[in-house]
Amino acid sequence: MAQGSISHRAAGVAVAVAFAAGLLGSLAIRPAEPGGRAGPADRSGGSVAADTFRWRMPVAFATNLPALGDNALYVRDTLRAVSGDAMLLEIHEPGEVVPVFSITEAVGDRKVPAGYTWLGYDQGRIPASPLLGAVPFGMEPWEFSAWWFESGGRELGESLYHGYGVHPLFCGITGPETAGWFRRRIDTLDDLKGLKIRFAGLGGKVMQRAGASVTMLPGGEIFQALEKGAIDATEYALPVVDQLLGFNRVAPYNYYPGWHQPATAFHLVVNLAVWEALEPATQALIEAVCTAGVTRNLARSEALQGSVLAGFTGQGVNALQIAPEILEALARISDEVLAEEARADRAFAEILASQQAFRADYAGWKARAYLPRDF
């Protein structure tokens, strides 16, 4: 499937770059002032509306984490470059300004104008939010992108979050996570019963239904909890990230595939009133930069994992595949959880139905167009 994903990424970058280049060619934007606004003149002498801003932007992931956290830096630097220093995102590391799991709430309350986060963290107050972040046994990265940009995902996401005073922009995506790091082997579904594990989103509900004791922790707190035995296992991110956080030093069994998050989408969230006050040219430029962020983030996340996996053997890490019967059981439980969530929340049901309809329509192409995985 590599060739297909490369085509999608190349197309995304070409659109974003061409759009940004065309827009910037017509603008002469003055440097930003902290709260100011600029209405620059175009090169033909006419007036073209654009904005100047400096936004505080808390992020959910440390920016030193490759692919997971550093995409926020790419978005910040690219927006600043293409706007001629007129549009500045002032990044605040996790927990500096607001709690990691409360970024969208802070944006909606206008405590900060913008943030960069994983929408699944809103699960407690916005039940449908995890569908916009990651779905167990759900869409792979290019599928989610196709649904968001071309099949109604964006409109559904905006409708959901506008009710909370937030405008979401799809701004990053990575491939599958690992299925987790465990202190002991998982050979049967029964091995999950009573297991104390850090797990997020809908996958956490599936693990809980399977008998695990699930807790949520920010990334910066996981290693200590794992090292001290407060938890027996954890999932968090990609191998390159998990290794940097040290999980391999205390939990030698690392399982695949990442059934709970076949793709992980990230969003730039902007206060809705702030977003609506922007000129259309500014909105379009931010959207173009985020589209480029999606492409670059996926490329980086896929490029970094091979060498990390190759080094696991020398570190005493056992990179194992989940037994097929366990995966089948988790898939059944996932279907049950999704159905229950849909019955309990109308927005969840609407978004899930849209995703399932897209997948059904896409399935014929996906099954025929790509090389078999074992070719």
N, C-alpha and C positions, 0 to 999 in steps of 0.2 A: 504493500500500500504506500510505499515511500514516494513513488512517482506522483501519485494522486495528491498527496499532501504537499509535495513541493509545488505542484501547479497551483494549488489554492494559495499557498504562501506568496508565491511570486505575483500572482494576480492581485493579492491584497496590497502588497508593497507598491506595485506599479500605480494602482489607483490612488493610494494615499500620497505618494510622492508627486504624481502629476497634478493632483488637486492642489496640494500645498504650494507647489511651484507656480501654478497659474494664479492662485490667489495672491501670493506674495509679490508676483510680478506687477500687480496693480497697486500695491500699497507702499507707502513710505512711512513707516511707523516710528514714532518718537520713543525714546527710552521711557520705561515705566516709572511712575511715582507711586509711593505706597498705597494711596487710595484713589489715585487720580484716574482720569479717563482721557483718551486722545481721540480726536477726530481728524485723521491725517488727510492730506490732499494726495490724489493719485498723480501719476506722471503726466497726464494730459491736462492737468490744471483743474479737473473737476474734484468734487468732494466724495470720499469714500468713508463710510462710517466704520470705525473699529474701536476696540477697547484697550485700556491699559489697566492692569490689575496686579496685585501681589497678594496671593492667597496663602494663608496658613493651611497646610495639608498634612494631617496625621496619617500615618500608614500602619497597616496591620502587621507588616512583616519587616524585620530588620533589613536595611538596605545593603548590608554586607552579605546577605544570603543570595547566592547566584540563582537566577531565573525566578525564584520565589519573591525576593525582595528588591532586586536591583532593577526590575522593569520600571518601577516608580521613578528611578533616577533617569532612565532613558526617556520617559515621557516628559519629565521636568526639563531635561536638557534640550530635547528636541523642540518643545514648545517655546522655550526661551530663544533658541537659535532662529527658528522660522518666523518668530514675531519680532525679531530685532530687539530683544530685551524688553519688549512691552508687556509680556505676559509671564509672570513669575510665580512658580509654585514653591512655597517655602516648606520643605519637608520636615516633619517632626517624627522621630523614631517612635516605635511602639510604646505606649504608656506615658509619653512625655506630656501630652496635652489632654488626651482623653483615654479611657480604658480601651484596650484593643477590641473588645467585643461590642463597643458602644459608638463606633465611628459614625455609622449612618444616623443614629439617633442624635448625635451632636451636630451633624450637618443639618438635619431636619429642624433642629431647634435653633439653628444659626449661631451656635457657639463657635463653630468654624465654618468657613464657606465651602470647603471641599475636603475630601478624604479619598484614600485608595485602600480597598479592602476586598475581602471575600464575602459575598452577600449571605452565604450560609450561616454566618455568625448571628444573623438576625432571626434565626429560627424561632426563638422564644417569643418574639412579639409579632413577627410576620411569618406565619406558617409556610407560605409559598416560597419564601426567599431561597431555600436551598436548591430549588429547581433551577435557579439562575446561577448557581455556583458549581454544583456537582450532583449527579444522580447515580445511585448504585446500579451497575449494569446498564448504564445509560449511554448517551452519545459520546463518541470520540471527538477529538478537538475540532477537526474540520466539519464534522456534522453539526456540532453546537454552533459553530460560526455560520454555517449555511442557514440553520434555523433562525439564528438571531438576526442576521442581515437580510435574509431573503424570504423567510417564511413566517413572519409575524412575531418572532421572539422579542424583538426590540419594542414593538408596540405594547406587548403584554407586560414586559418589564417596566416600561415607563408608566403604564397605567397602574401597576401595582405600587410603585414607589412614589408616584406623584401624590397619592393619598397620604403620604407621610412627609410631604414637603421636600422630597429628594428627587433629583434627576440623575438616573444611572447611565453611564457611558461604558460600554464594553471596551476594555482597555488592555486586557492581557489574557493569555491562556497558556496552560502547560499541558503536557501529556500525562499519562497515568502516574499516580503516586505508587509507592510500594504499599502492600497490604498491611504492613506494620512490622515492628521489631518486638520480639518475644524473648523472654528469659528461658522458656522451655519450648520443646517441639509441640506443634499442633498437628496431630495425626487424625483426629476425628472431631466431629462437631461437639462431642461431649467435653473435649478439652477446653472449650470456650466457657463452660459453665463455671461461674464463680471467679473468672479471671478479671482482675482489676486492670482496666485499660483506658487510656486516653483516646477518645474517638470523637470526631466532629460530624455535624450535619445528619443527613438521613442515614448514612452508614452507621452512625452511633446508635440510632434507633433499631437498626437491624441487628447489631451486635448485642444490644440489650435484650431484644426478643430471643436471641440465640442463647441467652443465659449469662452473658458477661455483665460485670458491674462497670458501667461507663461513667467517666468523668470528663469534664472539659477543662483544659489548661492552655494558656497562651504558650507560644513556642519557647519563650525564654525560661519557662518554669518546668519544662518537661524533663530535662536531663536530671535535675536534682531529685524530682519525684521518682524517676526510674532508678537512679542510683541508690536512693535510700529505701527502696522497696515500697513506697507509698502506692505505686502502680507496678503491675507485672509486665505491661506491654504498652506500646503506643504506636499510633500512626501519626504522621505529620505532613511529610512532603516527599520530594524527590530524593533519590539516593545521595546526590551531591550535597543536598541540604542536610539530610539526616546525619550524614557522616560528619559534617562540620559541627553539628550540634552534639556529637559524641555518643549517639545512641548505640553504635556498634561496639563501644567499649563496655557496655553493661548488659546488652541484650544481643546474644550472638546469632539468633535465628531471625532472618529477614525474609518475609514471604512475598510472593508475587502470584498472580497479577493484582494490580490495584483495583479490585472489583468495585470498591465503594466510590472511586473517583476516576473513571476512565478519562475524563478531562476535568480540569479545574479552571474555571473562568474567574477573572478579576475585573472589578469595575472602579472607575473614577466616579465618585458620587459628588454632586454639586447641589447646594441648596437651591430649591426650585425657584424661589424668588430671585436669587442671584443669577441663576441661569437665564431666566426669562428677561432679565434686564439687559443682558448682553445683546450686542448687535448681531444680526444673522451671520455676518462675515466672521465674527469672532467665534460664534458657535460652530460654524463649519470648519474653522481651522482647528479647534480643539478636537472635534470629531475625527478629522483627518489624522491628527497626531495619535489619537487613541487607536485608530485602525492600524497605523504603522506599528504601534505598541503591541497589538495582538500578534502581528506577523513576526516581529522580532522576538517576542517572548517565547512563542512556540518554537522558533528555530533554535534559540539558545537552550531551552529546556531539553530538546531532543539531542542536541549536540554534546552535552556535557556528561551524559549518564554512562556511556560505554566504558570509558576509562576508569570510572569509579567502580563499576561492577567488576572489571578485570582485576582490580586491586584487592577485592574482598578476601580472596583465598589467603593471601599473605597476612591478613589481619585476623584470621580466625573466624570470619563471618561465614555463616552457612546461608547462601542465597537459594531459597527453596521455592518450589511451586506448590501452591495449595492443592490438595488432593481433589480430583474431579468431583467426588461425592460431596465434599464440603462446599465447593463452589455451587453445585446444584442446589444444595440445601439453602445456602445464603441467597441464591437467586429466587427461590420460592418465598423465603421470608421477605425479601425486598419487595416482591409483588404484593404481598399482604400489607406491608407497611405503607406502600404508595397508595393502595386502594383505601386504606383506613384514613390516611391523611386527606385524600380527595373527598371522602364522605364528610369529613369534619370541616372543610374549608372550601368555599366556592372558588376563590382565586386559585388555590392549589389545583382544584379539579380542572379549571379552565386551562391553566398553563400546562398541566400534565397531559391533557387531551390534545393540545396543540403539538406538544413534543412527540407524543405517540403517533399522531396522524402523519407528522413529517417523517418519522422513522419508517412507518409502513410504506409511505410513498417512495422513500429513498432506498428501501431494502432491495428492490429488484436491481437497481443500478449498482449498489454496493456489492451484491453477491456476484455479479457478472463482470464488472469492469476491472477489478483489481486482482492481482496475482494471489493465489492461495498463500496463506501464511507459511506453509511448509514447503513451498516451491524452492 
